[in-house]
């Protein structure tokens, strides 16, 4: 057997370059690049290996390990899990900074390869700088913290171990059922050790994401349930995006006359004005979708993990006899809440399920009702997000103004705080695949980093990042990254004076405002942040606006700019778009405050509508 002698780090890089995939018929690299912050745990070995191949595996310098990994997650989301980014850190705090990002990828079923530097396998220099010692277990390092938030985890303590580990990591990241982050803890001394690797290990490999077909009997059971339905409803999740099942979804809904509602991850699986679209579902969803869910007798849930914000903590489906059919590549998600499972790919599953339903349509009265509910909801959206001369506009006004002015292919991106709800409700997707709200983990800080990663993945379209003042202050350094690398973003910063949406929840459950809005915190001086000046200090352009009219004009200037452009606007901290479903969140059973006791009693009424395991 022919061999080539390489260090372990050099072999890892050479192997990654040899991995390919096919997208729309084109042979492209599976790994789009590496986000890296170097330290003593990865600079001398992995850094040396990466420096020699930047023309084939580009390395992007991050500003924060968490944010660069978040950018890698957004890259994978933008490529619909067809391509993967790598993020590498040194040991200790650098590695731990990536744990939050791993949680985001794990919760959202998104692939990213994390190469975390580790301590010495030989333990001779222990304890090394940044090493956390465990007195009872010397094998434990900070990288063990990745285990609860990774789909695949391995510690490489011998150079030959990557021969078996790397293919398994990739297969996990590309498996529709098990997709998520893969973590390799690379012992820093082993990174530099040489080994005679088989040349065949580095042969070009083309990976194809499998499309598992559902079991025939599961399809028959699902077809029988749908044929009996009088008020069927499709709940479309992120799996529709990842499967590329948009056309099949639209064809199924049209052919069988079934309304479609979207989860947060499933937003923009249909254009807003598609005749079968009935709006977003759940806690930050639409009144139309929630009204239909309350009446539905059969629910076809496609590619969704049925998170509590989708199900209203399992209160949106209110009929006792409602039957849930779960079409999902993951068995775990397909069998939740005694669903009829259809385990398989969304694209082929929809096509085969539709064939089994030949000649069947839902009653016309049901789709007419959906159309009426959606029209009423759109009137609410018009009311809350339409043009305004308000001195202090709401989030909805900001969203509506940008939505009206954006191009059909522009990507709207957000994450935590109040903007997910206001975007989910008020953003009218002009084309499919133009919406990214990271709300599986609701990670503050994803916004700007995610925008950078999405722009790297698709540099030909505009990425519009909606960010609250709280998220901006938590993680903003990738404004600088985007300027350095030439990946222009349009960043709309909505300043409502703190964590306003959590303040809303706090008040709604009977408590006084405390430690959320800046004015309600323990402070000596209430100082307004100049977000535009801050962004300009990092090389961006931008301006502060005070009205929706000024925002609309500023957005056009941002469109014409050649670099990241930040628009800051003060927004109302207490105005929100209605349409919410009930959400289960802990309320004190005992309190000195009557408002809290009343809120607890009212909350218990909502609990009475929950489906518990059935």
HELIX and SHEET records of a PDB file:
HELIX    1   1 UNK A    8  UNK A   18  1                                  11    
HELIX    2   2 UNK A   46  UNK A   51  1                                   6    
HELIX    3   3 UNK A   65  UNK A   78  1                                  14    
HELIX    4   4 UNK A   93  UNK A  108  1                                  16    
HELIX    5   5 UNK A  142  UNK A  149  5                                   8    
HELIX    6   6 UNK A  159  UNK A  161  5                                   3    
HELIX    7   7 UNK A  162  UNK A  174  1                                  13    
HELIX    8   8 UNK A  188  UNK A  191  1                                   4    
HELIX    9   9 UNK A  199  UNK A  202  5                                   4    
HELIX   10  10 UNK A  216  UNK A  227  1                                  12    
HELIX   11  11 UNK A  238  UNK A  243  1                                   6    
HELIX   12  12 UNK A  246  UNK A  256  1                                  11    
HELIX   13  13 UNK A  287  UNK A  295  1                                   9    
HELIX   14  14 UNK A  308  UNK A  311  1                                   4    
HELIX   15  15 UNK A  331  UNK A  334  1                                   4    
HELIX   16  16 UNK A  336  UNK A  338  5                                   3    
HELIX   17  17 UNK A  346  UNK A  356  1                                  11    
HELIX   18  18 UNK A  364  UNK A  385  1                                  22    
HELIX   19  19 UNK A  395  UNK A  405  1                                  11    
HELIX   20  20 UNK A  419  UNK A  426  1                                   8    
HELIX   21  21 UNK A  446  UNK A  457  1                                  12    
HELIX   22  22 UNK A  469  UNK A  474  1                                   6    
HELIX   23  23 UNK A  478  UNK A  485  1                                   8    
HELIX   24  24 UNK A  500  UNK A  508  1                                   9    
HELIX   25  25 UNK A  518  UNK A  520  5                                   3    
HELIX   26  26 UNK A  531  UNK A  537  1                                   7    
HELIX   27  27 UNK A  548  UNK A  560  1                                  13    
HELIX   28  28 UNK A  594  UNK A  607  1                                  14    
SHEET    1   A 2 UNK A   3  UNK A   7  0                                        
SHEET    2   A 2 UNK A 194  UNK A 198 -1                                        
SHEET    1   B 3 UNK A  26  UNK A  29  0                                        
SHEET    2   B 3 UNK A  19  UNK A  23 -1                                        
SHEET    3   B 3 UNK A 205  UNK A 207  1                                        
SHEET    1   C 6 UNK A  59  UNK A  61  0                                        
SHEET    2   C 6 UNK A  31  UNK A  36  1                                        
SHEET    3   C 6 UNK A  84  UNK A  89  1                                        
SHEET    4   C 6 UNK A 112  UNK A 118  1                                        
SHEET    5   C 6 UNK A 181  UNK A 187  1                                        
SHEET    6   C 6 UNK A 152  UNK A 156  1                                        
SHEET    1   D 6 UNK A 277  UNK A 280  0                                        
SHEET    2   D 6 UNK A 259  UNK A 262  1                                        
SHEET    3   D 6 UNK A 232  UNK A 236  1                                        
SHEET    4   D 6 UNK A 298  UNK A 302  1                                        
SHEET    5   D 6 UNK A 323  UNK A 328  1                                        
SHEET    6   D 6 UNK A 340  UNK A 343  1                                        
SHEET    1   E 6 UNK A 435  UNK A 437  0                                        
SHEET    2   E 6 UNK A 411  UNK A 414  1                                        
SHEET    3   E 6 UNK A 463  UNK A 468  1                                        
SHEET    4   E 6 UNK A 490  UNK A 495  1                                        
SHEET    5   E 6 UNK A 565  UNK A 570  1                                        
SHEET    6   E 6 UNK A 541  UNK A 545  1                                        
END                                                                             
